[in-house]
């Protein structure tokens, strides 16, 4: 658990899957992930640095990291920053008009948009 009702789920197997879940009923969860120090990995988001706002009662696949070269080893290093917020935008990180950085492209919405927790 990061804080309060927000938690992370990771699966590390030939890469990394990171999911953040916001169980809070009122507050948004603003989360920043920095994976720049990882080696031989690429992200489905096209960047090794992400910032996202997850609505109350939602979860989101933040990224899926996979190996670039299957014949070489890899190293996963990431740092997380989290804040509970009343805003649906990345205000805390200095972006007043965005909820996701990098933006989630239409092709990747099926993987990366926040989904209600049922």
C-alpha positions as CSV (number, residue, x, y, z in Angstrom):
1,X,0.0,0.0,0.0
2,X,1.3,3.4,-0.9
3,X,-1.0,5.5,1.4
4,X,-4.5,5.1,2.7
5,X,-6.6,3.3,0.2
6,X,-4.1,3.4,-2.7
7,X,-2.0,0.3,-3.5
8,X,0.2,-1.1,-6.1
9,X,0.4,-4.6,-7.7
10,X,3.5,-5.7,-9.5
11,X,4.3,-8.8,-11.5
12,X,8.0,-9.2,-12.4
13,X,8.5,-12.0,-14.9
14,X,10.7,-11.3,-17.9
15,X,9.8,-7.6,-17.4
16,X,7.4,-5.8,-15.1
17,X,3.7,-5.0,-14.9
18,X,2.6,-2.2,-12.6
19,X,-1.0,-1.6,-11.6
20,X,-2.1,1.1,-9.2
21,X,-5.5,0.8,-7.4
22,X,-7.3,3.8,-5.8
23,X,-9.9,2.5,-3.4
24,X,-10.6,5.9,-1.9
25,X,-14.2,7.0,-2.5
26,X,-13.5,10.8,-2.8
27,X,-9.8,11.5,-3.5
28,X,-7.9,11.1,-6.7
29,X,-4.4,9.4,-6.6
30,X,-1.6,11.2,-8.5
31,X,1.3,8.9,-9.1
32,X,4.7,9.3,-10.8
33,X,6.9,6.4,-11.9
34,X,10.5,6.8,-13.0
35,X,12.1,3.7,-14.6
36,X,14.9,5.5,-16.5
37,X,17.6,3.5,-14.6
38,X,16.2,0.2,-15.9
39,X,18.2,-1.4,-18.7
40,X,17.2,-3.5,-21.7
41,X,13.5,-2.7,-21.2
42,X,10.9,-0.8,-23.1
43,X,7.5,0.5,-22.0
44,X,4.1,0.1,-23.6
45,X,3.7,3.8,-22.8
46,X,6.7,4.8,-25.0
47,X,8.4,6.4,-22.0
48,X,10.2,5.2,-18.9
49,X,8.7,8.1,-16.9
50,X,5.0,8.4,-16.3
51,X,2.6,10.6,-14.4
52,X,-1.1,9.6,-13.9
53,X,-4.2,10.6,-12.0
54,X,-6.4,7.7,-11.0
55,X,-10.0,8.6,-10.1
56,X,-11.6,7.4,-6.9
57,X,-12.7,3.8,-7.1
58,X,-10.5,3.0,-10.1
59,X,-7.4,1.0,-11.0
60,X,-4.9,1.5,-13.9
61,X,-2.2,-0.4,-15.6
62,X,0.6,2.2,-15.4
63,X,3.0,0.3,-17.7
64,X,4.1,-3.0,-19.0
65,X,7.9,-3.3,-19.4
66,X,9.3,-5.9,-21.7
67,X,12.8,-6.9,-22.8
68,X,14.3,-5.2,-25.9
69,X,16.9,-7.9,-26.5
70,X,15.8,-11.4,-25.5
71,X,19.4,-12.7,-25.5
72,X,20.5,-10.2,-23.0
73,X,19.7,-9.8,-19.3
74,X,17.7,-6.9,-17.9
75,X,17.6,-4.7,-14.8
76,X,14.5,-3.2,-13.3
77,X,14.8,0.0,-11.3
78,X,12.0,2.3,-10.6
79,X,11.0,5.0,-8.1
80,X,7.5,6.0,-7.2
81,X,6.0,9.2,-6.0
82,X,2.4,9.4,-4.8
83,X,0.0,12.1,-3.5
84,X,-3.7,12.0,-2.7
85,X,-5.5,14.9,-4.4
86,X,-8.9,16.5,-4.9
87,X,-8.0,17.3,-8.6
88,X,-8.5,15.1,-11.7
89,X,-5.4,16.8,-13.3
90,X,-1.7,16.5,-12.6
91,X,-1.7,19.8,-10.7
92,X,0.8,18.5,-8.1
93,X,3.3,17.7,-10.8
94,X,2.8,21.1,-12.6
95,X,0.3,20.1,-15.4
96,X,-3.1,21.8,-15.0
97,X,-4.6,20.4,-18.2
98,X,-3.5,16.7,-18.2
99,X,-4.4,13.6,-16.4
100,X,-1.7,11.3,-18.0
101,X,1.9,11.9,-19.1
102,X,2.7,10.7,-21.6
103,X,-0.8,10.9,-23.0
104,X,-2.5,7.6,-23.5
105,X,-2.9,7.1,-27.2
106,X,-6.1,5.8,-28.7
107,X,-4.3,2.6,-29.6
108,X,-3.3,2.0,-26.0
109,X,-6.6,3.0,-24.2
110,X,-7.6,-0.7,-24.1
111,X,-4.6,-1.3,-21.8
112,X,-4.0,1.9,-19.9
113,X,-7.1,3.9,-19.2
114,X,-8.4,3.8,-15.6
115,X,-11.1,1.2,-15.0
116,X,-13.7,1.0,-12.2
117,X,-13.0,-1.4,-9.4
118,X,-15.9,-3.8,-9.1
